[in-house]
Amino acid sequence: MQVLIVIAALLIIYAGWMQLRTRPRADRVQALYERHCQKLARIGVQRDPWEGPSDFAKRAAQSFPNASEYVRQITETYIALRYAPGPAAISLDKFAKKINAFTAHR
């Protein structure tokens, strides 16, 4: 009986570990991109709910010409991480560093 309890406990732990390990990366990618959008919203460029990343980047770049290249890079990286069929050339950690380093000023 005790052996069955130990086996059941190990199976539960293993199942939980597998669940955590196989969570989709897209959630973190989306959260990072939303943080980028929030930074832009704080300085006056609010993303519309129906607006795609490329269209938003174009509009943000028009509002902040001095940061347009940075906005374009972040958006291209987001699209590659989120939608590319294969692995992206940039890592998720580098994307996070770009988002954290981004500051735009009016």
MINU-125486 format. One line per field, with one value per residue: x, z negated, y of N, C-alpha, C in turn; residue in one letter. Coordinates in pm, 1 decimal. Each point is the difference from the previous one (the first is absolute). Layout:
n.X: (X, ...)
n.Z: (Z, ...)
n.Y: (Y, ...)
ca.X: (X, ...)
ca.Z: (Z, ...)
ca.Y: (Y, ...)
c.X: (X, ...)
c.Z: (Z, ...)
c.Y: (Y, ...)
resn: (a, ...)
//
This chain:
n.X: (81.4, 104.6, 31.1, -127.8, 2.3, 116.5, -41.5, -115.4, 67.6, 83.9, -107.3, -56.3, 112.4, 14.4, -127.7, 13.4, 110.4, -60.0, -101.3, 82.8, 61.1, -122.2, -0.4, -89.9, 102.7, -99.6, -33.4, 124.7, 0.6, -124.1, 35.8, 112.2, -67.8, -86.4, 110.3, 49.5, -117.4, 10.4, 127.8, -38.3, -93.3, 96.1, 56.6, -117.1, 53.6, -131.5, 23.1, -64.4, -108.3, -43.2, 95.3, 50.0, 99.4, -7.4, -131.6, 1.2, 94.5, -68.5, -112.2, 56.1, 52.9, -120.7, -46.9, 89.7, 27.2, 39.4, -112.3, -19.2, 131.7, 2.8, -103.0, 58.5, 117.3, -58.3, -66.4, 107.0, 63.8, -96.6, -9.4, 133.0, -0.4, -96.7, 37.2, 130.1, -1.1, 119.8, 108.1, -19.9, 63.9, -94.0, 66.3, -78.5, 114.7, 49.4, -113.7, 4.2, 127.8, -39.4, -100.4, 78.8, 82.3, -115.2, 35.3, -118.5, 36.5, -88.3)
n.Z: (0.0, -83.4, 66.3, -1.0, -124.6, -17.6, 69.2, -63.5, -110.4, 37.5, 34.0, -111.7, -65.4, 62.0, -15.9, -122.6, -11.2, 61.8, -77.5, -99.9, 32.7, 24.5, -93.3, 75.4, 84.0, 81.4, -113.2, -15.1, 122.6, -15.1, -117.7, 58.1, 104.1, -84.0, -63.5, 117.2, 27.3, -122.7, 27.0, 119.3, -61.8, -89.4, 119.4, 13.4, 19.2, -0.6, -21.3, 116.0, -59.5, 106.2, -54.6, 113.4, -29.2, 127.6, 1.8, -117.7, 44.8, 113.3, -69.2, -80.6, 109.3, 50.5, -114.2, 10.5, 91.0, -112.3, -26.5, 123.8, 6.7, -120.8, 28.0, 115.7, -63.9, -98.3, 90.4, 75.7, -111.6, -41.4, 121.0, 1.8, -123.8, 33.5, 122.5, -13.5, 108.9, 14.6, -61.9, -77.3, 73.4, -57.6, -112.9, -78.3, -54.1, 123.0, 33.4, -113.1, 29.5, 126.2, -46.5, -89.4, 104.8, 59.8, 33.5, 4.6, 57.1, -43.2)
n.Y: (-120.2, 0.2, -109.6, -31.8, 39.4, -60.4, -104.2, 9.0, 21.4, -96.0, -69.7, 40.8, -20.5, -115.7, -23.1, 47.7, -70.1, -101.0, 28.3, 21.3, -111.2, -38.4, 94.1, 56.2, 21.5, -16.6, -59.1, -39.4, -46.7, -44.6, -49.2, -38.9, -44.2, -51.1, -38.2, -38.2, -55.0, -47.5, -26.4, -41.9, -71.4, -21.4, -6.0, -60.5, -119.7, 6.4, -131.4, 6.4, -52.8, 62.3, 73.3, -43.3, -84.9, -37.2, 3.3, -60.6, -81.9, -5.7, -12.0, -90.9, -54.8, 25.1, -48.0, -97.2, 91.0, 58.3, -62.9, 43.7, 5.0, 49.2, 78.5, 25.6, 8.8, 67.0, 68.4, 12.7, 25.0, 80.7, 48.5, 5.0, 48.7, 81.4, 33.7, 3.2, -75.0, 53.8, -45.0, 102.6, 89.3, 71.5, 3.7, -66.1, -38.5, -11.4, -61.1, -68.7, -16.9, -24.3, -74.2, -58.5, -6.3, -30.6, 121.2, 50.0, 107.9, 82.7)
ca.X: (-81.4, 88.0, 68.8, -95.0, -9.0, 123.8, -6.1, -99.7, 58.8, 102.6, -68.5, -57.4, 111.9, 48.5, -100.4, 10.3, 125.1, -16.8, -91.7, 77.4, 104.4, -55.1, -82.4, 41.2, 83.8, -72.8, -53.1, 103.3, 21.8, -113.8, 10.4, 106.2, -47.7, -98.4, 75.8, 48.5, -115.4, -33.5, 97.9, -38.2, -127.1, 28.1, 50.2, -97.5, -36.7, -82.4, -30.2, -140.8, -16.2, -6.0, 119.3, 107.0, 130.0, 67.3, -69.6, 27.2, 139.3, 7.1, -60.1, 88.3, 120.9, -33.5, -9.7, 133.5, 97.6, 133.1, -2.1, -67.9, 77.7, -13.5, -137.5, -3.6, 73.5, -78.5, -116.4, 45.4, 37.4, -125.6, -66.4, 79.9, -16.0, -139.8, -67.8, 85.8, -21.4, 117.8, 58.7, 46.6, 144.3, 26.4, -54.0, -101.7, 68.5, 44.6, -121.5, -34.2, 97.2, -34.6, -120.7, 36.8, 89.3, -69.9, -61.1, -32.1, -33.3, -65.9)
ca.Z: (0.0, -5.7, 128.5, 91.2, -37.1, 45.5, 145.9, 36.4, -29.1, 100.6, 126.0, -9.8, 9.0, 138.1, 86.0, -24.1, 57.8, 145.3, 33.3, -7.1, 101.4, 134.6, 19.1, 122.4, -12.0, 52.0, -109.9, -43.4, 113.2, 2.0, -117.3, 26.2, 100.7, -65.7, -81.2, 97.3, 38.1, -115.4, -4.6, 102.2, -40.0, -103.9, 59.6, 92.2, 116.1, -48.8, 104.3, 10.1, -12.4, 130.2, 73.6, 2.2, -42.5, 103.1, 12.2, -121.6, 6.6, 95.6, -61.9, -109.9, 60.9, 47.5, -117.3, -60.0, 106.5, -54.1, -53.9, 98.6, 27.1, -116.9, 2.9, 109.8, -41.1, -100.7, 66.7, 83.8, -89.2, -52.5, 105.9, 22.3, -114.0, -18.1, 115.8, 91.0, -10.0, -59.7, -108.8, 37.5, -12.9, -125.1, -115.8, -78.0, -96.4, 71.2, 24.3, -127.9, -24.3, 89.0, -54.5, -123.3, 31.1, 80.1, -62.4, 99.9, -59.9, 89.8)
ca.Y: (120.2, 116.8, 9.7, 62.8, 141.6, 62.2, 2.8, 100.2, 130.5, 25.6, 27.7, 134.5, 94.1, -5.8, 64.2, 144.6, 46.5, -0.8, 110.1, 124.1, -2.5, 8.6, 119.8, 69.0, 118.9, 115.9, 81.4, 94.9, 90.9, 92.3, 87.5, 97.0, 94.6, 86.4, 96.5, 98.8, 82.2, 83.9, 108.6, 97.4, 61.5, 100.0, 123.7, 55.3, -80.5, -111.5, -99.1, -36.2, -145.3, -64.9, 37.9, -99.4, 51.4, 80.7, 129.0, 76.9, 44.5, 111.4, 118.5, 41.4, 55.9, 134.7, 87.6, 10.4, -29.1, -29.5, -136.8, -84.1, -120.8, -87.4, -51.9, -96.1, -119.8, -71.0, -58.4, -111.3, -109.0, -55.7, -77.1, -121.1, -90.9, -38.2, -57.7, -75.6, -144.7, -62.1, 78.5, 133.8, 19.3, 71.5, -70.3, 69.2, 86.9, 120.4, 78.6, 62.6, 107.5, 110.9, 64.0, 70.2, 112.0, 100.2, 118.0, 101.5, 130.7, 96.9)
c.X: (86.0, 74.1, -90.7, -13.4, 124.1, -0.3, -99.0, 55.5, 105.7, -62.3, -61.0, 109.2, 52.5, -97.0, 3.8, 125.0, -9.6, -91.8, 74.3, 101.9, -53.0, -93.1, 48.5, 81.8, -76.2, -55.3, 102.5, 27.5, -110.5, 8.5, 108.1, -44.3, -103.1, 68.5, 55.1, -113.2, -41.4, 97.6, -34.8, -129.5, 23.2, 49.8, -86.9, -38.6, -69.5, -29.0, -147.6, -13.7, 1.7, 127.0, 108.5, 133.6, 68.5, -63.4, 26.2, 142.6, 15.8, -53.2, 88.7, 126.7, -25.9, -7.0, 136.3, 106.8, 138.7, 7.9, -57.7, 75.2, -13.8, -138.4, -12.0, 69.2, -79.7, -118.5, 39.6, 38.6, -123.7, -68.2, 75.6, -19.4, -141.7, -55.9, 86.5, -20.3, 117.6, 53.0, 55.2, 150.1, 36.1, -64.0, -102.5, 63.9, 50.9, -118.2, -39.9, 94.8, -28.9, -120.7, 35.8, 85.3, -72.4, -58.0, -22.7, -42.3, -66.0, 95.3)
c.Z: (0.0, 131.6, 102.1, -27.6, 50.0, 152.4, 46.9, -21.7, 103.6, 136.2, 1.6, 13.8, 143.0, 94.7, -16.3, 61.6, 151.9, 44.7, -0.1, 112.5, 140.6, 20.3, 122.1, -28.6, 37.3, -111.4, -44.0, 110.8, 3.9, -116.3, 20.2, 101.8, -60.4, -89.2, 89.4, 40.1, -114.3, -13.4, 101.3, -37.5, -105.6, 58.1, 116.8, 122.2, -49.8, 114.6, -4.1, -4.4, 133.9, 82.0, -11.4, -37.8, 103.4, 14.8, -121.1, 2.7, 95.9, -62.2, -112.4, 54.6, 53.6, -115.9, -63.2, 103.7, -52.5, -58.9, 100.8, 29.0, -114.3, -4.8, 108.6, -38.3, -100.5, 66.2, 87.8, -84.4, -59.0, 104.0, 25.0, -113.5, -9.5, 115.4, 92.3, -17.5, -65.5, -113.8, 50.5, -24.8, -131.4, -115.7, -72.8, -100.7, 66.4, 29.9, -127.1, -29.7, 88.5, -53.5, -123.2, 27.6, 72.9, -87.4, 111.5, -72.1, 104.8, 25.2)
c.Y: (127.0, 20.7, 68.1, 149.2, 74.7, 11.6, 106.7, 140.9, 36.4, 31.1, 139.7, 106.0, 4.9, 70.3, 151.6, 58.8, 6.4, 114.3, 133.6, 8.5, 21.0, 118.9, 74.8, 125.2, 126.1, 87.7, 103.7, 101.0, 104.8, 98.1, 106.5, 105.0, 95.5, 102.3, 111.3, 95.1, 92.7, 115.8, 107.8, 71.4, 108.3, 131.3, 46.1, -80.6, -126.5, -95.5, -32.4, -152.2, -73.7, 20.8, -107.9, 61.2, 88.9, 137.5, 88.4, 54.5, 117.8, 128.7, 53.2, 65.4, 140.0, 98.2, 26.0, -32.8, -36.7, -141.4, -99.1, -129.6, -100.3, -63.8, -106.5, -130.6, -82.8, -69.2, -117.8, -121.1, -66.8, -88.5, -130.5, -100.9, -55.2, -82.3, -84.7, -150.7, -72.7, 84.3, 132.8, 11.3, 69.4, -76.4, 86.4, 95.4, 128.6, 91.3, 73.9, 116.0, 121.1, 76.9, 82.6, 123.2, 111.8, 110.0, 101.6, 126.8, 86.6, 112.8)
resn: (m, q, v, l, i, v, i, a, a, l, l, i, i, y, a, g, w, m, q, l, r, t, r, p, r, a, d, r, v, q, a, l, y, e, r, h, c, q, k, l, a, r, i, g, v, q, r, d, p, w, e, g, p, s, d, f, a, k, r, a, a, q, s, f, p, n, a, s, e, y, v, r, q, i, t, e, t, y, i, a, l, r, y, a, p, g, p, a, a, i, s, l, d, k, f, a, k, k, i, n, a, f, t, a, h, r)
//
